[in-house]
Amino acid sequence: MHKQSDYFLKHIAQTSDAPLLLEIERAEGIYLYAKDKTYIDCISGIGVSNTGHGNKKIIDAVCRQAGKYMHLMVYGELVQEPQVQLAKLLTDNLPDTLNSCYFVNSGSEAIEGAMKLAKRFTGRHHFTALENAYHGSTQGALSLMSNDYFSNKYYPLLPSVSFARQNNPEDIEKLITTETAAVFIEPIMGEAGYLPCDKEYLIAIRKRCDETGALLVFDEIQSGYGRTGSLFAFEQYGIVPDILVLAKGMGGGMPLGAFIADSSVMSCFMDNPVLGHITTFGGHPVSCAASKAALEFIIENDLHKKVSDKSELFKSLLKHPAILKINGKGLMLALTFESITVNRAIIAKCIENGLLTDWFLYNENCMRIAPPLIITEAQIHEVCSIINSSVKEICG
Ligand SMILES: Cc1ncc(COP(=O)(O)O)c(C=O)c1O
């Protein structure tokens, strides 16, 4: 008899020759249940399941909304309560200048929307991004990525992008000019191995954007929704971006993204021509209901406020000479090992020992620790004990 994995390999488009091939039947809290094995989810489906799997509040919101209505009409025509309520909750928790939400389906699409909006608002087409940033897999987002390993087969991409070195103030004046439409920043660079930007550096970028009229866009697709110890990472930097981009954890497990700006900026999409960005499914009512429930759950349980202590506990428990460094902020942590080979072997061993983790697209010496934010102290002990013993099994 054929197994599901046979059909998966035969009929599901493959993107590598080494998929994980785990068959998960059920997920709850931080646990993923296969037929004969349980895994701890230490990566939250790559920064998504912040509120844990099978979250009752989110499931209830999804079921309630699915029972009322699902898709009714393309984006921006009908007043759909779940969208409106989510926008209200989000903007109530954001500074005054981030008051208008455009909901889309994914992170990449939100980045595309932010790029288009910056072009419309400034009348410019030049972008600046950080070296080794990851902003998504569509062609606009790929243009913002300096590392051409994943993009060079899709050339030509957008022609006018400059890349600044993270935390290097020398590049700011040179690469952000009166020609720049927008500067795209991940406050904690995800696929580079969870490398946080320095506060002074981001303040200097904010200042330079103000001087030149470039818009400052924060890609908080991974760092938003509580992951770094505040609802949004920018709050810890004392500056406000012109456009905030969200996705991943935002959907509470459902597909959703957003770019959020001041209505004076967002209104550029309204005329000359109208329909500046169009989406059929963006802001799907069920996804918006899930997202609102997820944000409420984080706020009601102070999940974001407990992240720093949990992060410190991880750092204090992960001890082995082979762990050269721990980068990151909050529950975006990256363990550095001496080589790709060692890292890959440790990741494979962790999975064998029942802990799902991963490497980074642009930093293959590093292992990802980004569990659901609901993880308890006892569970952190359990996770660290599996990681420490897996490291020991590989490195001695
Ligand atoms: C920082 C960041 N930006 C953008 C994206 C793209 O999001 P999506 O995969 O939902 O298109 C990702 C996805 O990993 C991301 O981590």
The ligand as a MOL file (V3000), in Angstrom:
LIG
                    3D

  0  0  0     0  0            999 V3000
M  V30 BEGIN CTAB
M  V30 COUNTS 16 16 0 0 0
M  V30 BEGIN ATOM
M  V30 1 C 11.8240 38.4100 7.5960 0
M  V30 2 C 10.9830 37.7560 6.5320 0
M  V30 3 N 10.4560 38.5050 5.5560 0
M  V30 4 C 9.6730 37.9670 4.6050 0
M  V30 5 C 9.4060 36.6120 4.5770 0
M  V30 6 C 8.5150 36.0350 3.5060 0
M  V30 7 O 7.3120 35.6000 4.0680 0
M  V30 8 P 6.4200 34.4970 3.3250 0
M  V30 9 O 7.1840 33.2130 3.3430 0
M  V30 10 O 5.1570 34.4520 4.1290 0
M  V30 11 O 6.1750 34.9810 1.9370 0
M  V30 12 C 9.9660 35.7900 5.5510 0
M  V30 13 C 9.7450 34.3350 5.5270 0
M  V30 14 O 10.5130 33.5470 6.0280 0
M  V30 15 C 10.7700 36.3740 6.5560 0
M  V30 16 O 11.3110 35.6330 7.5280 0
M  V30 END ATOM
M  V30 BEGIN BOND
M  V30 1 1 1 2
M  V30 2 1 2 3
M  V30 3 2 2 15
M  V30 4 2 3 4
M  V30 5 1 4 5
M  V30 6 1 5 6
M  V30 7 2 5 12
M  V30 8 1 6 7
M  V30 9 1 7 8
M  V30 10 2 8 9
M  V30 11 1 8 10
M  V30 12 1 8 11
M  V30 13 1 12 13
M  V30 14 1 12 15
M  V30 15 2 13 14
M  V30 16 1 15 16
M  V30 END BOND
M  V30 END CTAB
M  END
